[in-house]
Amino acid sequence: MDFNDTSEEAAFRAEARAWLEKNAVRKTQGQLHEMKVNDPAVVQLTREWRAKKFAAKYMGITVPEEYGGRGGTWIEDIIYNQEEAKFVVPRQVASSLGLIIPTILAYATEEQKKFHVGGILRGEQIWCQLFSEPSAGSDLAGLRTRSKRDGDDWVINGQKIWTSGAHQADYGILVTRSDPTAEKHKGLTYFFVDMKTPGIEVRPIKQISGLSNFNEVFFTDARIPDSNRLGEEGEGWKTAITTLMNERVVAGERPPPDFEDIFALSKQLELESGPAIKNTGVREKLAKWYIQTQGVRLTRMRSITALSQGRQPGPENSIGKAVSAYKRQEISIFGMDLMDMAGVQTDPDLAPMRGLYQEGMLESPSSRIAAGTDEILKNVIGERVLGLPREIRLDKGIPFSDLVKAES
């Protein structure tokens, strides 16, 4: 691994950092950095921030210039994101950038690429990801939302769930089952859809944190033109894999609290036995999280090195998400325990470290589900990184309709 920037990368980092210093506010340790994604004002701030970045050529750094991007490299994109992470900026709403744009660039028409990619980069379009379903769980290929061809249109019926930002999105990407007589991973067709299409109903789900960022989405005879299809009919799984592989990269880094935050809290708090940082049990926890943090950082450096050398990173990106999501939940709960009675205080103006741990405790369980559950990621790591035998599948060669009948 190479931990050093090349001269060109160092120049780009300095340029990006200087621009951010002029256009954003630096984070402070313990500050509650997350903006409430359910707040309509944040949606508008997100659109404005994208437009500002677009004008400075920092939106879509790897996107070709003809579609509105910078035409830069993956390593430049990583460098910019590393620098932006040090500043308070509007949190990404829904799933527009790392998931949607690569899929559109791979499968859409030239006209669609120019309209939608440019619209996303300029902040004019917000997209959501219509994948998960109540009956499928973590098994995306078990989806049951039906699409039936009717002339130049497709008629969609079914339900999606846990769709982040669907209530704020202008468009969505959608996987459907177009041929139930085919095997589970076949007979799927992939579309993009205008969320204002008649027959689409979005119902926000109230979360324990008080937010409603997740949604149920119902399709009742919703009509989508065939021109909105991404990829070939019946080959939606292939298109979905493009989205999922990019999702693994995007999800590798998690929001705070992280090791640096819990280390800072441990230095601030006084326990009955003295400063928390001197407590043997606390130090044992800190050592564990420090090792995990460094392991994830070094694993990501492998990917960064590969990109810097013009190579593509592999499935090891799943490691970062699998470790970091669980670690964030552990740190959040432990931080609240350390605060004792103050741990129940959620007002950021009164709570220690502005409620960072309280917010993390309520929000972190979803991180272990979004972008692949712990179990799915461990399978990916076991099979594709460690080379362990694949799990036995009993659904091969069986029409999906027969699998559904067998369940009932």
C-alpha positions as CSV (number, residue, x, y, z in Angstrom):
1,M,0.0,0.0,0.0
2,D,1.0,3.6,-0.7
3,F,-0.1,6.1,2.0
4,N,1.4,9.1,0.2
5,D,-0.2,11.4,-2.4
6,T,1.5,11.8,-5.7
7,S,2.4,15.4,-6.5
8,E,-0.7,15.6,-8.7
9,E,-2.9,14.2,-5.9
10,A,-1.4,16.5,-3.3
11,A,-2.1,19.5,-5.5
12,F,-5.7,18.4,-6.0
13,R,-6.1,17.9,-2.2
14,A,-4.8,21.4,-1.5
15,E,-7.1,22.8,-4.1
16,A,-10.2,21.0,-2.7
17,R,-9.3,21.9,0.9
18,A,-8.9,25.6,0.0
19,W,-12.3,25.6,-1.7
20,L,-14.0,24.0,1.2
21,E,-12.4,26.4,3.7
22,K,-14.1,29.2,1.7
23,N,-17.5,27.6,1.3
24,A,-18.1,25.5,4.4
25,V,-17.5,25.4,8.1
26,R,-15.0,22.9,9.7
27,K,-16.4,20.3,12.1
28,T,-15.4,20.3,15.8
29,Q,-14.9,17.1,17.8
30,G,-18.1,16.1,19.5
31,Q,-20.3,18.3,17.3
32,L,-23.5,16.8,16.1
33,H,-22.7,16.8,12.4
34,E,-25.8,15.1,11.1
35,M,-28.5,17.4,9.7
36,K,-32.0,16.1,10.0
37,V,-32.7,14.4,6.7
38,N,-36.4,14.6,7.2
39,D,-36.4,18.4,7.4
40,P,-37.5,20.0,4.1
41,A,-35.1,22.8,4.7
42,V,-32.2,20.3,4.5
43,V,-33.4,19.0,1.1
44,Q,-33.2,22.6,-0.2
45,L,-29.8,23.0,1.4
46,T,-28.7,19.8,-0.3
47,R,-29.8,21.0,-3.7
48,E,-28.0,24.4,-3.2
49,W,-24.8,22.7,-2.0
50,R,-24.8,20.4,-5.0
51,A,-25.3,23.4,-7.3
52,K,-22.4,25.2,-5.7
53,K,-20.2,22.1,-6.0
54,F,-21.3,21.6,-9.6
55,A,-20.2,25.2,-10.5
56,A,-16.8,24.5,-8.9
57,K,-16.4,21.1,-10.7
58,Y,-16.5,19.0,-7.5
59,M,-19.8,17.3,-8.2
60,G,-19.5,14.1,-10.2
61,I,-15.7,14.2,-10.2
62,T,-15.4,10.9,-12.1
63,V,-18.4,11.6,-14.4
64,P,-17.4,12.4,-18.0
65,E,-17.5,16.1,-18.9
66,E,-20.1,15.6,-21.6
67,Y,-22.6,14.6,-18.9
68,G,-21.7,17.5,-16.5
69,G,-18.9,16.0,-14.5
70,R,-15.3,16.8,-14.0
71,G,-13.9,13.9,-16.0
72,G,-11.5,13.2,-13.2
73,T,-10.2,10.0,-11.5
74,W,-11.5,7.8,-8.7
75,I,-8.6,8.8,-6.5
76,E,-9.5,12.5,-6.9
77,D,-13.1,11.6,-5.9
78,I,-11.8,9.8,-2.8
79,I,-9.5,12.7,-1.9
80,Y,-12.3,15.3,-2.2
81,N,-14.6,13.1,0.0
82,Q,-11.9,12.8,2.6
83,E,-11.5,16.5,2.7
84,E,-15.3,17.3,2.7
85,A,-15.7,14.8,5.6
86,K,-13.9,17.4,7.8
87,F,-16.6,20.0,7.2
88,V,-20.3,20.5,8.1
89,V,-22.2,20.1,4.8
90,P,-25.8,19.0,4.0
91,R,-26.1,15.2,4.4
92,Q,-26.9,13.4,1.2
93,V,-30.7,13.0,0.7
94,A,-31.8,9.6,-0.6
95,S,-29.5,7.7,-3.0
96,S,-28.5,10.0,-5.9
97,L,-24.8,9.9,-6.4
98,G,-22.7,6.8,-5.9
99,L,-25.5,4.3,-6.7
100,I,-27.7,6.0,-9.3
101,I,-25.2,7.7,-11.6
102,P,-23.1,4.6,-12.4
103,T,-26.2,2.6,-13.2
104,I,-27.5,5.4,-15.5
105,L,-24.2,5.8,-17.2
106,A,-24.0,2.0,-17.8
107,Y,-27.5,1.4,-19.2
108,A,-29.4,4.6,-20.1
109,T,-29.6,6.2,-23.5
110,E,-27.4,9.2,-24.4
111,E,-30.4,11.6,-24.0
112,Q,-31.3,10.1,-20.6
113,K,-27.7,10.3,-19.4
114,K,-27.4,14.0,-20.3
115,F,-30.7,14.9,-18.8
116,H,-30.7,12.9,-15.6
117,V,-27.0,12.8,-14.7
118,G,-26.7,16.6,-15.2
119,G,-29.9,17.1,-13.2
120,I,-28.6,15.1,-10.3
121,L,-25.2,16.9,-10.3
122,R,-26.9,20.3,-10.5
123,G,-29.1,19.5,-7.5
124,E,-32.2,19.5,-9.6
125,Q,-33.1,15.8,-9.1
126,I,-33.1,13.7,-6.0
127,W,-33.4,9.9,-6.5
128,C,-34.3,6.9,-4.3
129,Q,-33.6,3.2,-4.5
130,L,-36.7,1.0,-4.7
131,F,-35.2,-2.4,-4.0
132,S,-36.2,-3.9,-0.6
133,E,-39.6,-5.6,-0.1
134,P,-41.5,-7.0,2.9
135,S,-41.4,-10.6,1.8
136,A,-37.9,-10.7,0.4
137,G,-35.9,-9.5,3.5
138,S,-32.2,-9.4,2.6
139,D,-32.8,-11.6,-0.5
140,L,-33.3,-9.0,-3.2
141,A,-33.8,-11.7,-5.8
142,G,-36.9,-12.8,-3.9
143,L,-38.8,-9.7,-4.8
144,R,-42.4,-9.9,-5.9
145,T,-43.3,-6.5,-7.3
146,R,-44.7,-7.4,-10.7
147,S,-44.2,-5.7,-14.0
148,K,-46.4,-6.6,-17.0
149,R,-45.8,-5.4,-20.5
150,D,-48.7,-3.5,-22.1
151,G,-47.8,-2.1,-25.5
152,D,-45.1,0.5,-25.0
153,D,-45.7,0.6,-21.3
154,W,-45.2,-1.6,-18.2
155,V,-47.9,-1.9,-15.5
156,I,-46.4,-2.1,-12.1
157,N,-48.1,-3.6,-9.0
158,G,-46.5,-4.4,-5.6
159,Q,-44.8,-2.9,-2.6
160,K,-41.3,-1.7,-1.6
161,I,-40.2,-0.9,2.0
162,W,-37.3,0.8,3.8
163,T,-36.9,3.2,0.9
164,S,-34.8,6.0,2.2
165,G,-35.9,9.5,1.0
166,A,-38.8,8.3,-1.2
167,H,-41.0,11.1,0.2
168,Q,-38.4,13.6,-1.0
169,A,-37.3,12.0,-4.3
170,D,-38.1,13.2,-7.8
171,Y,-37.1,9.8,-9.4
172,G,-36.4,6.3,-8.3
173,I,-34.7,3.1,-9.6
174,L,-36.9,0.1,-9.5
175,V,-36.4,-3.7,-9.8
176,T,-39.4,-5.8,-10.7
177,R,-40.3,-9.4,-11.5
178,S,-41.4,-9.5,-15.1
179,D,-41.4,-13.3,-15.6
180,P,-42.4,-15.3,-12.5
181,T,-41.9,-18.6,-14.4
182,A,-38.2,-18.0,-14.6
183,E,-35.7,-18.8,-11.8
184,K,-35.4,-16.4,-8.9
185,H,-32.4,-14.5,-10.2
186,K,-33.8,-14.4,-13.7
187,G,-37.0,-12.9,-15.0
188,L,-36.3,-9.5,-13.4
189,T,-36.5,-6.2,-15.2
190,Y,-35.0,-2.9,-14.0
191,F,-36.5,0.6,-14.5
192,F,-36.3,4.2,-13.5
193,V,-39.5,5.9,-12.6
194,D,-40.9,9.4,-12.0
195,M,-42.1,9.3,-8.3
196,K,-45.0,11.5,-9.3
197,T,-46.4,8.8,-11.6
198,P,-50.1,8.1,-10.9
199,G,-50.4,4.8,-8.9
200,I,-47.4,5.4,-6.7
201,E,-48.1,6.1,-3.0
202,V,-45.4,6.9,-0.5
203,R,-46.0,6.3,3.2
204,P,-43.3,7.5,5.6
205,I,-42.4,5.1,8.5
206,K,-42.0,6.7,11.9
207,Q,-38.7,5.8,13.4
208,I,-37.7,5.6,17.1
209,S,-35.4,8.6,16.6
210,G,-38.5,10.7,15.7
211,L,-37.5,10.9,12.0
212,S,-39.3,9.4,9.1
213,N,-36.6,9.0,6.5
214,F,-37.7,5.4,5.6
215,N,-40.8,4.8,3.6
216,E,-43.2,2.2,2.3
217,V,-43.9,2.6,-1.4
218,F,-47.0,1.1,-3.0
219,F,-47.5,0.5,-6.8
220,T,-51.1,0.1,-8.0
221,D,-51.3,-0.2,-11.8
222,A,-48.6,2.4,-12.2
223,R,-47.6,2.7,-15.8
224,I,-43.9,3.1,-16.8
225,P,-42.9,3.6,-20.4
226,D,-40.5,1.0,-21.8
227,S,-38.1,3.8,-22.6
228,N,-37.5,4.0,-18.8
229,R,-36.1,0.4,-18.8
230,L,-32.4,0.1,-17.8
231,G,-30.9,-3.0,-19.3
232,E,-32.5,-5.8,-21.2
233,E,-35.9,-7.3,-20.3
234,G,-35.5,-10.2,-17.9
235,E,-31.9,-9.2,-17.1
236,G,-32.6,-6.9,-14.2
237,W,-30.4,-8.8,-11.9
238,K,-27.4,-7.9,-14.0
239,T,-28.3,-4.2,-13.8
240,A,-29.0,-4.5,-10.0
241,I,-25.5,-5.9,-9.4
242,T,-24.0,-2.7,-11.0
243,T,-26.0,-0.7,-8.4
244,L,-25.1,-3.0,-5.5
245,M,-21.4,-3.1,-6.1
246,N,-21.3,0.7,-6.1
247,E,-23.4,0.7,-3.0
248,R,-20.8,-1.4,-1.2
249,V,-18.1,1.2,-1.9
250,V,-20.3,4.2,-0.9
251,A,-21.3,2.5,2.4
252,G,-17.8,1.7,3.5
253,E,-17.5,4.8,5.7
254,R,-20.0,5.4,8.4
255,P,-21.0,8.7,10.2
256,P,-19.9,9.4,13.8
257,P,-19.5,8.6,16.6
258,D,-16.2,6.8,15.9
259,F,-13.1,6.0,17.9
260,E,-11.9,9.6,18.0
261,D,-15.2,10.7,19.5
262,I,-15.4,8.0,22.2
263,F,-11.7,8.7,23.0
264,A,-12.5,12.4,23.5
265,L,-15.5,11.6,25.7
266,S,-13.5,9.2,27.8
267,K,-11.0,12.0,28.5
268,Q,-13.8,14.4,29.5
269,L,-15.9,12.3,31.8
270,E,-15.3,11.6,35.5
271,L,-16.4,8.2,36.9
272,E,-16.7,7.3,40.6
273,S,-13.2,5.8,40.3
274,G,-11.7,8.8,38.6
275,P,-11.3,9.9,34.9
276,A,-12.9,7.4,32.5
277,I,-9.8,7.3,30.4
278,K,-7.9,5.7,33.3
279,N,-10.5,3.0,33.9
280,T,-9.3,-0.5,32.9
281,G,-12.6,-1.5,31.4
282,V,-12.9,1.7,29.4
283,R,-9.3,1.3,28.1
284,E,-10.0,-2.2,27.0
285,K,-13.0,-1.1,24.9
286,L,-10.9,1.8,23.4
287,A,-8.1,-0.6,22.4
288,K,-10.6,-2.8,20.6
289,W,-12.2,0.0,18.7
290,Y,-8.8,1.6,17.9
291,I,-7.7,-1.7,16.3
292,Q,-10.9,-2.0,14.3
293,T,-10.7,1.6,13.1
294,Q,-7.1,1.0,11.9
295,G,-8.0,-2.2,10.3
296,V,-10.8,-0.6,8.3
297,R,-8.6,2.4,7.4
298,L,-5.9,0.1,6.1
299,T,-8.4,-2.0,4.1
300,R,-9.7,1.1,2.5
301,M,-6.2,2.2,1.7
302,R,-5.8,-1.0,-0.3
303,S,-8.8,0.1,-2.4
304,I,-7.4,3.7,-2.7
305,T,-4.0,2.3,-3.8
306,A,-5.7,0.1,-6.4
307,L,-7.6,3.1,-7.8
308,S,-4.5,5.3,-7.7
309,Q,-2.8,2.6,-9.8
310,G,-5.6,2.3,-12.3
311,R,-6.9,-1.0,-10.9
312,Q,-10.4,-1.8,-9.7
313,P,-10.9,-2.6,-6.0
314,G,-12.6,-5.9,-5.2
315,P,-15.2,-7.3,-2.8
316,E,-13.1,-6.3,0.2
317,N,-15.1,-3.1,0.4
318,S,-17.7,-5.1,2.2
319,I,-15.3,-5.4,5.2
320,G,-15.4,-1.7,6.0
321,K,-19.2,-1.6,6.2
322,A,-19.5,-4.8,8.1
323,V,-17.1,-3.7,10.8
324,S,-17.9,0.0,11.0
325,A,-21.7,-0.3,11.2
326,Y,-21.6,-2.6,14.2
327,K,-18.7,-0.6,15.8
328,R,-20.8,2.6,15.6
329,Q,-23.7,1.0,17.4
330,E,-21.4,-0.4,20.1
331,I,-19.7,3.0,20.6
332,S,-23.0,4.9,20.7
333,I,-24.4,2.6,23.4
334,F,-21.2,2.6,25.4
335,G,-21.0,6.4,25.3
336,M,-24.5,6.7,26.7
337,D,-23.6,4.3,29.5
338,L,-20.5,6.3,30.4
339,M,-22.7,9.4,30.7
340,D,-24.9,7.7,33.2
341,M,-28.1,9.7,33.8
342,A,-27.0,12.4,31.3
343,G,-27.1,9.7,28.7
344,V,-30.9,10.1,28.3
345,Q,-30.6,13.8,27.5
346,T,-31.2,14.3,23.8
347,D,-31.2,18.1,23.5
348,P,-28.0,18.9,21.6
349,D,-27.7,22.2,23.6
350,L,-27.6,20.3,26.9
351,A,-26.3,16.8,26.2
352,P,-22.6,16.0,26.4
353,M,-20.9,16.3,23.0
354,R,-24.2,17.8,21.6
355,G,-26.1,14.5,21.7
356,L,-23.8,12.7,19.3
357,Y,-24.2,9.4,21.1
358,Q,-27.9,9.6,21.6
359,E,-28.4,10.3,18.0
360,G,-26.1,7.5,17.0
361,M,-27.8,5.0,19.3
362,L,-31.2,5.6,17.8
363,E,-30.0,5.7,14.2
364,S,-27.2,3.1,14.1
365,P,-29.3,-0.1,13.9
366,S,-30.5,0.9,10.5
367,S,-26.8,1.1,9.4
368,R,-26.5,-2.6,9.9
369,I,-29.3,-3.2,7.4
370,A,-28.9,-0.6,4.8
371,A,-26.5,-1.4,1.9
372,G,-26.5,-5.1,2.9
373,T,-27.2,-6.8,6.3
374,D,-24.4,-8.1,8.5
375,E,-25.2,-11.6,7.3
376,I,-25.1,-10.8,3.6
377,L,-21.8,-8.9,3.9
378,K,-20.2,-11.8,5.9
379,N,-21.2,-14.2,3.1
380,V,-19.6,-11.8,0.5
381,I,-16.4,-11.6,2.6
382,G,-16.3,-15.4,3.2
383,E,-16.9,-16.4,-0.4
384,R,-15.2,-13.7,-2.4
385,V,-12.4,-12.5,-0.1
386,L,-11.5,-15.6,1.9
387,G,-12.4,-18.1,-0.8
388,L,-14.7,-20.2,1.4
389,P,-17.3,-22.6,-0.1
390,R,-20.5,-20.9,-1.3
391,E,-23.6,-21.6,0.7
392,I,-25.8,-24.3,-0.6
393,R,-28.8,-23.0,-2.6
394,L,-32.0,-25.0,-3.0
395,D,-33.7,-22.7,-5.4
396,K,-31.5,-23.3,-8.5
397,G,-33.4,-24.4,-11.6
398,I,-36.8,-23.8,-9.9
399,P,-39.3,-21.3,-11.3
400,F,-39.9,-18.4,-8.9
401,S,-43.7,-19.1,-9.0
402,D,-43.1,-22.6,-7.7
403,L,-41.0,-21.2,-4.8
404,V,-43.9,-18.9,-3.9
405,K,-46.4,-21.8,-4.0
406,A,-44.1,-23.9,-1.7
407,E,-44.2,-21.1,0.9
408,S,-48.0,-21.0,1.0
